[in-house]
Amino acid sequence: MAGPAVTRVSSSATDQSIGDLVSVAARDISQLVRYELDLAKLELKSDVKRAGISAALVAVAVFAVCLLLMLLCFAFAFGLSAIGAPGGLWGAFLWVALACFLLILVAGLIALLIVRRLTKMKKTRRTLADDTSLLRHAKSAAKASTKVR
């Protein structure tokens, strides 16, 4: 794929100038950067493909879980009806709807409590503000020292 980064030179060519050596080094570095970018593109393409397939499989699994939940709700309602729930079959379905509503309500409240406890990256924002103020201070100090000279 790539030739050797360092080539052996004959004894007659040992008197290369610094400019030639710098030119060869710059060419080798730019070639290395190109190869690294090509490798990164290939890896990214592969990772994006795997992530897409995984997302599709998760969507299929979520859909199957929804179908399973619906089937379990029907089974629950018919089971309540079979043991004599008040109101007959329609009453059993109302009880199942109430149970699903309570489940949704509890899950929503738990999610709300978790979201309220998020820190909103307070520490990161504070350290970034400290870093930028430190850089500004260092920059202004450098300008002041050059004016004094």
C-alpha positions in Angstrom: 0.0 0.0 0.0 2.7 2.4 0.9 6.4 2.4 0.4 8.9 2.6 3.2 8.9 6.0 5.0 12.7 6.0 5.2 14.6 5.0 2.2 18.3 4.0 2.3 20.5 6.2 0.3 23.8 5.3 -1.3 27.0 6.7 0.1 27.3 9.1 -2.9 23.9 10.7 -2.0 24.7 11.2 1.7 25.4 14.9 1.1 21.7 15.9 0.7 20.8 19.4 1.6 18.6 20.3 4.6 16.0 21.5 2.2 15.8 18.1 0.4 15.5 16.3 3.7 12.7 18.7 4.9 11.0 18.2 1.5 11.1 14.4 1.9 9.9 14.6 5.5 7.0 16.9 4.5 6.0 14.6 1.7 6.1 11.5 4.0 4.1 13.3 6.7 1.4 14.4 4.2 1.3 10.9 2.8 0.9 9.6 6.3 -1.9 12.0 7.0 -3.7 11.0 3.8 -3.4 7.3 4.8 -4.7 8.0 8.3 -7.7 10.0 6.8 -8.5 7.1 4.5 -8.4 4.6 7.3 -10.6 6.9 9.4 -13.1 7.1 6.6 -13.2 3.3 6.2 -13.7 2.8 9.9 -16.4 5.4 10.1 -18.3 4.0 7.1 -18.2 0.5 8.7 -19.3 1.9 12.1 -22.2 3.9 10.6 -23.3 0.8 8.7 -23.3 -1.3 11.9 -25.0 1.5 13.9 -27.8 1.6 11.2 -28.3 -2.1 11.3 -28.4 -2.0 15.1 -30.9 0.8 15.1 -33.2 -1.1 12.7 -33.0 -4.2 14.8 -33.9 -2.1 17.9 -36.9 -0.7 16.1 -38.1 -4.2 15.2 -37.6 -5.3 18.8 -39.5 -2.2 20.1 -42.4 -3.0 17.7 -42.5 -6.6 18.8 -42.6 -5.5 22.5 -45.5 -3.2 21.7 -47.4 -6.1 20.0 -46.6 -8.4 23.0 -47.9 -5.8 25.4 -51.1 -5.5 23.4 -51.6 -9.2 23.4 -50.9 -9.4 27.2 -53.5 -6.7 27.7 -56.1 -8.6 25.8 -55.2 -11.8 27.7 -55.5 -9.8 31.0 -58.9 -8.4 30.0 -60.3 -11.8 29.0 -58.8 -13.3 32.1 -60.5 -10.7 34.3 -63.8 -11.3 32.4 -63.4 -15.1 33.0 -63.1 -14.7 36.7 -66.1 -12.4 36.9 -64.9 -8.8 36.7 -67.7 -6.3 37.4 -69.2 -5.0 34.2 -68.6 -8.0 32.1 -66.2 -8.0 29.3 -66.2 -4.2 28.7 -65.6 -3.7 32.5 -62.5 -6.0 32.3 -61.2 -3.9 29.4 -61.7 -0.7 31.4 -59.8 -2.2 34.3 -56.9 -3.1 32.0 -57.0 0.4 30.5 -56.8 1.8 34.0 -53.8 -0.4 34.8 -52.1 0.7 31.6 -52.8 4.4 32.5 -51.4 4.0 36.0 -48.3 2.3 34.5 -47.8 5.2 32.1 -48.3 7.7 34.9 -45.7 6.1 37.2 -43.2 5.8 34.4 -43.7 9.4 33.4 -43.3 10.6 36.9 -40.1 8.6 37.4 -38.7 10.0 34.1 -39.6 13.5 35.2 -37.7 13.1 38.5 -34.7 11.8 36.6 -34.7 14.7 34.2 -35.0 17.2 37.0 -31.9 15.7 38.6 -29.7 16.3 35.5 -26.8 18.6 36.1 -26.9 20.2 32.7 -23.1 19.9 32.6 -22.5 22.6 35.2 -19.0 21.4 36.1 -18.0 21.3 32.4 -19.4 24.8 31.7 -17.6 26.1 34.8 -14.2 24.6 33.9 -14.5 25.8 30.3 -15.3 29.3 31.5 -12.2 29.1 33.8 -10.1 27.9 31.0 -11.2 30.6 28.6 -10.6 33.3 31.3 -7.2 31.9 32.0 -6.3 32.0 28.3 -7.6 35.5 28.0 -5.6 36.5 31.0 -2.4 34.9 29.6 -3.0 36.5 26.2 -3.5 40.0 27.7 -0.4 39.4 29.9 1.6 38.5 26.9 0.5 41.6 25.0 1.4 43.8 28.1 4.9 42.3 28.3 5.5 43.0 24.6 4.4 46.6 25.0 6.8 47.1 28.0 9.8 46.0 26.0 
